[in-house]
Every structure is written in C-alpha cells, then in structure tokens.
Amino acid sequence: MAKIDDSVKKKVPELRFAGFADDWEQRKLGELASNFEYGLNASAKEFDGIHKYIRITDIDDSSRKFNSDSITSPDIDLSSADNYKLKNGDLLFARTGASVGKSYLYTESDGLVYYAGFLIRARLKSEFDSNFVFQNTLTSDYKNFIKVTSQRSGQPGVNAQEYASFNIKTPCYDEQQKIGLFFKQLDDLITLHQRKLDLLKEQKKGYLQKMFPKNGEKVPELRFAGFADDWEERKLGEIFNYEQPTKYIVKSTEYDDTFNTPVLTAGKSFLLGYTDEITGIKNATVENPVVIFDDFTTSSHYVDFPFKIKSSAMKLLSLNDNSDNFYFMFNTLKNIKYVPQSHERHWISKFSEFEIYKPSQEEQQKIGSFFKQLDDTIALHQRKLDLLKEQKKGFLQKMFV
C-alpha cells in the first residue's frame, strides 16, 4: 500500500493499494443500488429448517453478521414472497429505533433468508463491489450521517429515500474489489478470533460447573487426581475480610492515558482511565491481590496492581487466612448464582452469609492455578481481538475518503 500526500487527501484516501492513482468520484448511495425495498410485514415463528428470517435484532451489533443463536422463520405464506428473498451482495439497513443505521451484508453462506419490515434492502448494481460499499457503512462519516438524519423526527428513524442520499466516494471497480476483499479477510480474521475467545469462555463456564460442588454436594464432579476428601462448608464472611473504599476514591475525573495510576470500577467497564494523583492509592500486588466487589450489582474483579476507585459503591475483599488460595476463592465468589432483586448493598446483608465449600490448601492451589492460567489465556485472546478491531478502525479512517 502507498501513502498519499496531504494535498490530495480530499479526492483520494490516505492509504492506497499500489497501482491506483485516479481521483475517487462522489456518488449517492442511491446511484449504487438498483432499488431500495422495505421488508416483510410478518411475525416470526419457530425455524422450519429452511427459511430464515432476519430482523434488526438478528444482526450482531459488533460483527454485523447474521446472529445464528436463535434462528426463526417468517410466519407467512412464502409462495408469493420471492421479492423478500435476499440475494448475494444485498445490503440491509435498520430504519427505526435505537439500532437505526445498523447494516448487514448478505452472503450466500447465510442460507435462504427473508428480511423483515423494519429493515430496508438496497440491491447493489453489478458495477459496485458489495464489500466495499458495506465497509462504508462502518465509517465515522456514515455514523455522523445517521446521527444527523435520524434526529430530524421525534423517534430515531431513517427511511429509504434518506439512505439513498448518503454520499459515498468510489474508485474504479478494481480498486473497490481490492479494498472490499482486504476488509472481508480482516473481518474473517476478527470473527475467527472472536470464536476462539467465545469457546474459551464457554469452556471456563463448563469447568466452573464441574470443578465446584453443586448445591447440596460436598465434592465436585471433576477433580484433580489424588484428592478424595469432602470439602468443608464455610461462610463467605469467614473467608474474606472487607475494607471500605472511601480513602481510595479519586478526586479528579480528568483522566489521561499518560498518567500512572488506573481508576477502577467494579462494573463491566472495569478500567475508567488513569489519574496523576499520588495519594490514597490501594497498593494491591501479585502477592497481595484484592477483589473489588460492587455492593449493588454484586459484580467483581480480581486486582493485583495499585489502583484508585471511582466511587464508594463497593467493598475491597482480601483473605482472612493467607494460607487459602486467593484465585480459588475469587472463582468461588464468581461462581455464586445470585441476581440482585433490589437496589441495596449486598456484601454484609447477603454475600457474607452465603455458604460455600472449600477443599484442602493443596487442592485449592491446583484449582486456583488452573483457572488463573485459563483466565490469562482468555485475556491474551481478548487483547489480540481488541488489537485487530483497533487496526480495522485505523484502516477505515485511512482507506476511505
């Protein structure tokens, strides 16, 4: 690929395949498609084994692929519904609701698919590469177009005529094909890494079910060789000490990646940013880790590095008995099946009273090390996946005008 001088960036992308030098031509999406059509006005029924039905919710938010987890069929006589059958290279767009703008590119590998009424189909002309056009719907220009266009009415929505007005700069067909193929291969690689990551997470779920005792049982289904004794019953409050986090709360929310100390939350986001504050730091280490436990949602994270926190809505947990294996106990905590029913603090009133089972220190060590290695592998695959996604973002910025 060749990098283009700043002076011509407006008509050509910053990054380009060798052998192409012509300016890109601005067109409307409507010029690239032979027609725009709305989908079937039909409810969904149980999958009949042949006829698939794609609705807005069946398009994966991240990968934009057809989600095959819960396939359905259209609940309608399909003998006169050929016009709603997708063909190779058809583009679908969500036309209303929170997912407005979400796009999907049909490929024959998805099978026989009909599309639903809250979707709009663009049937592209043969002189335009479908992968190239689809990738344009993942760019910041497209996202801005959707944001502006959908806000013109009370409820978020973009109709077929408005989609047709979206501006796309296009090169010659050969260059479109090269770009489209490049991104398809990158998407396939991302999908492969996502599948590997999902498989590892599913394997971990299976191990958690089998390597810890089920309700009413004193031994797990799956054990390391050499261990046969019953596990002992204990309350979580006997296993973990808790510390109130007040003195570790960050004062400023002006985060910067160049600062040294991470600011954490016990929620899904975990890492909020980095602060330059040098006091009130919780000095967790590999030798002395802690668990940050969200007192309201009951989610938790294992932390083995110095940090500050965002709010007091958590407890910091450490072991009462340092001869216990921390990572084993952390996974015991994570393995508790509990869904909060009200907005209240849960550690003292609920979790500290929960009964759990623990084996000998040697068996704890074996199980803890096993899950630590598994989690490290999952984290490695997650980093690889995140890197690929970031690389794709960069290519989208540099390879389109």
C-alpha positions in Angstrom: 0.0 0.0 0.0 1.1 3.6 -0.7 0.6 6.7 1.5 -0.8 9.7 -0.3 0.4 13.3 0.1 -1.8 15.6 2.3 -2.6 17.9 -0.7 -4.7 15.3 -2.5 -6.4 13.7 0.5 -9.8 15.2 -0.3 -10.2 13.2 -3.5 -8.2 10.0 -2.6 -7.7 8.1 0.6 -4.6 8.5 2.8 -3.7 4.8 2.3 -4.0 3.1 -1.0 -3.1 -0.1 -2.9 -0.2 0.3 -5.4 -1.2 0.8 -9.0 -4.1 3.1 -8.4 -3.9 6.9 -8.8 -7.2 8.2 -10.1 -9.4 10.5 -8.1 -12.4 9.0 -6.3 -15.8 10.0 -7.6 -18.6 11.2 -5.2 -21.9 9.5 -5.6 -25.1 9.0 -3.7 -25.9 5.5 -2.3 -29.0 5.6 -4.4 -26.8 5.7 -7.6 -25.1 2.5 -6.4 -28.3 0.5 -6.0 -31.0 -0.5 -8.5 -33.7 -0.2 -5.8 -34.5 0.2 -2.1 -37.2 -2.0 -0.7 -38.9 -2.4 2.7 -39.2 -5.9 4.2 -41.9 -8.4 5.1 -44.7 -7.4 7.4 -44.8 -10.7 9.2 -44.2 -12.1 12.7 -41.6 -14.7 13.4 -42.2 -18.4 14.1 -40.1 -21.4 15.0 -37.4 -22.1 12.4 -38.7 -24.6 9.8 -35.2 -25.8 8.9 -35.0 -24.0 5.6 -36.5 -20.4 5.5 -34.6 -18.0 7.7 -35.9 -14.6 8.9 -33.7 -11.7 9.7 -34.9 -8.9 11.9 -33.0 -5.9 13.4 -32.2 -7.9 16.5 -30.7 -10.8 14.4 -27.9 -8.5 13.2 -25.0 -8.7 15.6 -24.2 -5.2 17.0 -20.4 -5.8 16.9 -19.7 -8.0 13.9 -22.7 -7.0 11.8 -23.2 -10.7 10.9 -26.4 -12.7 11.0 -26.7 -14.0 14.5 -27.5 -17.7 14.3 -28.2 -18.2 18.0 -32.0 -18.1 17.7 -33.0 -18.5 14.0 -36.6 -18.1 13.2 -38.8 -18.3 10.0 -41.4 -15.8 8.8 -44.9 -16.7 9.9 -46.5 -16.1 6.5 -47.2 -17.9 3.2 -43.9 -17.6 1.3 -45.2 -18.7 -2.1 -45.5 -15.0 -3.1 -42.6 -13.6 -1.1 -39.7 -14.1 -3.5 -39.2 -10.4 -3.6 -38.2 -10.5 0.1 -35.6 -13.2 -0.5 -32.0 -11.9 -0.1 -29.5 -12.2 -2.9 -25.7 -12.3 -2.7 -24.4 -8.7 -2.1 -27.7 -7.3 -0.8 -27.3 -4.7 1.9 -29.8 -4.3 4.7 -30.3 -1.2 6.9 -32.2 -0.8 10.1 -34.7 2.0 9.6 -36.0 2.8 13.1 -35.4 2.6 16.8 -32.2 2.5 18.8 -30.4 0.4 16.2 -31.2 2.8 13.3 -28.3 2.7 10.9 -27.2 -0.8 11.7 -26.2 -2.5 8.4 -25.8 -6.1 7.2 -24.3 -7.6 4.1 -25.9 -10.8 2.9 -23.8 -13.7 1.6 -25.0 -17.0 0.3 -23.3 -18.8 3.2 -26.1 -17.4 5.4 -28.6 -19.6 3.6 -32.2 -18.8 2.4 -33.0 -15.6 4.2 -36.1 -13.3 4.1 -35.9 -9.8 5.6 -38.4 -8.2 8.0 -40.3 -4.9 7.7 -38.1 -2.7 9.9 -35.3 -3.3 7.5 -34.6 -1.7 4.2 -32.8 -3.7 1.4 -30.5 -2.0 -1.1 -29.9 -4.2 -4.1 -26.5 -3.0 -5.4 -25.7 -2.7 -9.1 -23.1 -5.1 -10.5 -20.6 -2.4 -11.2 -20.1 -1.8 -7.5 -18.4 -4.1 -5.0 -20.7 -5.0 -2.2 -18.0 -5.5 0.4 -16.6 -2.0 -0.4 -20.0 -0.4 -0.1 -20.7 -2.3 3.2 -17.5 -1.1 4.8 -18.5 2.5 4.0 -21.4 1.9 6.5 -18.9 1.3 9.3 -17.1 4.7 8.8 -17.4 7.8 11.0 -18.9 9.7 8.0 -21.7 7.1 7.9 -22.3 7.3 11.7 -22.5 11.1 11.6 -24.9 10.9 8.7 -27.2 8.5 10.7 -26.9 10.7 13.8 -27.9 13.9 11.9 -30.6 12.3 9.7 -32.3 10.2 12.4 -32.8 13.3 14.6 -35.0 15.1 12.2 -38.1 13.4 13.5 -39.3 12.7 17.0 -38.4 9.0 17.0 -35.0 7.9 15.6 -35.5 6.7 12.0 -34.0 6.9 8.5 -36.2 6.0 5.5 -35.2 4.6 2.1 -35.1 7.9 0.4 -32.8 9.3 3.1 -30.5 6.3 2.9 -30.3 6.8 -0.8 -29.0 10.3 -0.2 -25.9 9.2 1.7 -22.7 10.4 -0.1 -20.1 7.7 -0.9 -16.8 8.4 -2.7 -16.0 5.5 -5.0 -12.9 4.5 -7.0 -12.8 2.2 -10.1 -14.3 -1.3 -9.7 -10.9 -3.0 -9.5 -9.8 -0.8 -6.6 -13.2 -1.3 -4.9 -12.7 -5.1 -5.2 -9.2 -4.9 -3.6 -10.4 -2.8 -0.7 -13.5 -4.9 -0.2 -11.5 -8.2 -0.2 -9.0 -6.7 2.2 -11.7 -5.8 4.7 -13.5 -9.1 4.2 -10.3 -11.0 5.1 -9.8 -8.8 8.1 -13.4 -9.3 9.2 -13.0 -13.1 8.8 -9.9 -12.9 11.0 -11.7 -10.9 13.6 -14.6 -13.5 13.5 -12.1 -16.3 13.9 -10.5 -14.7 17.0 -14.0 -14.0 18.4 -15.0 -17.6 18.1 -11.8 -18.8 19.8 -12.5 -16.3 22.6 -16.1 -17.3 22.9 -15.1 -21.0 23.0 -12.6 -20.4 25.8 -15.3 -18.5 27.8 -17.7 -21.4 27.3 -15.1 -23.9 28.4 -14.5 -21.9 31.5 -18.2 -21.9 32.3 -18.2 -25.7 32.0 -15.2 -26.1 34.3 -16.8 -23.8 36.9 -19.9 -26.0 36.9 -17.9 -29.2 37.2 -14.9 -28.3 39.4 -17.0 -26.8 42.3 -19.6 -28.7 44.3 -23.2 -28.3 43.2 -26.0 -27.4 45.7 -26.1 -30.0 48.5 -23.0 -31.8 47.4 -19.6 -31.9 49.2 -17.4 -32.8 46.3 -17.2 -31.5 42.7 -17.9 -33.7 39.7 -14.4 -33.1 38.2 -11.3 -33.3 40.4 -7.5 -33.5 40.0 -6.0 -36.9 40.7 -5.0 -37.6 44.3 -7.9 -35.8 46.0 -10.8 -37.6 47.6 -11.8 -35.8 50.8 -15.0 -33.9 51.3 -14.9 -30.2 51.0 -15.6 -28.1 54.2 -18.5 -25.7 54.5 -17.7 -22.1 55.3 -19.5 -18.7 55.1 -18.0 -16.2 52.7 -17.7 -13.7 55.6 -15.3 -16.2 57.2 -13.2 -16.4 54.0 -13.0 -12.7 53.1 -12.3 -9.5 55.1 -13.8 -6.4 53.6 -12.5 -2.9 53.6 -14.5 0.3 52.9 -13.0 2.0 49.8 -13.6 5.7 50.9 -9.9 6.7 51.2 -9.1 5.4 47.7 -11.7 7.4 45.8 -10.2 9.5 43.1 -10.8 13.3 43.5 -10.4 14.4 39.8 -12.1 12.7 36.9 -9.6 14.3 34.4 -8.1 11.0 33.2 -5.2 10.7 30.8 -3.5 7.6 29.4 -0.1 9.2 30.2 -0.9 9.1 33.9 0.3 6.2 36.1 -2.5 5.1 38.4 -5.5 3.2 37.0 -9.0 4.2 38.2 -11.3 1.2 38.5 -14.9 0.4 38.9 -16.4 -3.0 39.9 -18.8 -2.8 36.9 -18.4 -4.1 33.4 -16.1 -1.2 32.2 -13.6 -2.0 35.0 -10.9 0.5 33.9 -12.2 4.0 33.6 -8.9 5.7 32.9 -5.6 6.9 34.6 -5.0 9.6 37.2 -1.9 11.5 38.2 -3.0 11.5 41.9 -0.2 10.1 44.1 -2.1 9.7 47.4 -4.9 7.4 48.5 -3.7 4.5 46.3 -4.7 0.9 47.1 -1.4 -0.9 46.8 -2.6 -4.3 45.6 0.2 -6.6 44.3 0.6 -10.1 42.8 1.5 -11.3 46.3 -1.4 -9.4 47.9 -4.3 -9.1 45.5 -7.8 -7.9 46.3 -11.3 -8.4 44.9 -13.3 -5.2 44.1 -16.9 -6.2 44.8 -19.8 -3.9 43.6 -22.1 -3.7 46.6 -25.1 -3.1 44.4 -24.7 -5.2 41.3 -22.5 -7.9 43.0 -20.1 -8.0 40.0 -16.5 -8.4 41.0 -12.9 -8.2 39.6 -9.6 -9.6 40.7 -6.9 -6.9 41.0 -3.2 -7.4 41.6 -1.8 -3.9 40.9 -2.0 -0.5 42.6 -5.2 1.5 41.8 -7.8 4.1 42.8 -11.5 3.8 42.5 -14.4 5.9 41.2 -17.0 5.6 44.0 -17.7 4.1 47.4 -20.3 1.6 46.0 -18.0 -1.3 46.5 -16.1 -3.4 49.0 -12.4 -4.3 48.8 -12.1 -8.0 49.7 -8.9 -9.8 51.0 -8.4 -13.2 52.6 -8.9 -13.8 56.3 -6.5 -16.8 56.1 -3.5 -16.2 53.8 -3.0 -20.0 53.6 -6.1 -20.1 51.4 -5.6 -19.7 47.6 -6.8 -16.3 46.6 -7.6 -17.2 43.0 -9.6 -20.3 44.1 -11.6 -18.2 46.5 -12.2 -15.5 43.8 -13.6 -18.1 41.5 -15.8 -19.5 44.3 -17.2 -16.0 44.7 -17.7 -15.6 40.9 -19.4 -19.0 40.8 -22.2 -17.9 43.1 -25.6 -17.7 41.2 -27.3 -14.7 42.6 -29.3 -12.0 40.8 -29.9 -8.8 42.8 -33.7 -8.1 43.2 -33.4 -4.6 44.7 -31.1 -1.6 44.8 -29.3 -2.2 48.1 -25.9 -3.1 49.4 -25.3 -6.8 49.3 -22.0 -7.8 50.9 -22.9 -7.6 54.6 -26.6 -8.5 54.3 -26.4 -11.3 51.8 -23.0 -12.4 50.4 -21.1 -12.6 53.7 -23.7 -15.1 54.9 -23.6 -17.4 51.8 -22.3 -20.9 52.5 -19.5 -22.1 50.2 -17.3 -25.2 50.2 -13.5 -25.3 50.3 -11.1 -28.2 49.9 -7.6 -28.6 51.3 -5.0 -25.9 50.6 -3.2 -28.3 48.1 -6.4 -28.8 46.1 -7.2 -25.1 46.3 -3.8 -24.4 44.8 -4.3 -26.8 41.9 -7.7 -25.4 41.1 -6.7 -21.8 41.5 -3.6 -22.2 39.3 -5.8 -23.9 36.6 -8.3 -21.1 36.5 -5.5 -18.4 36.6 -3.9 -20.0 33.5 -7.3 -20.2 31.8 -8.1 -16.6 32.6 -4.7 -15.4 31.4 -5.3 -17.3 28.1 -8.7 -15.6 27.8 -7.2 -12.2 28.5 -4.5 -12.8 25.8 -7.1 -13.7 23.2 -9.1 -10.7 24.2 -6.1 -8.4 23.7 -5.5 -9.9 20.3 -9.1 -9.4 19.3 -9.1 -5.8 20.6 -5.9 -5.0 18.7 -7.5 -6.4 15.4 -10.6 -4.2 16.0 -8.4 -1.1 16.6 -6.4 -1.9 13.5 -9.6 -2.1 11.5 -10.7 1.3 12.8 -7.4 2.7 11.6 -7.8 1.2 8.2 -11.4 2.5 7.9 -10.1 6.0 8.6 -7.2 5.8 6.1 -8.6 3.8 3.3 -11.8 5.7 2.6 -12.3 9.3 1.6 
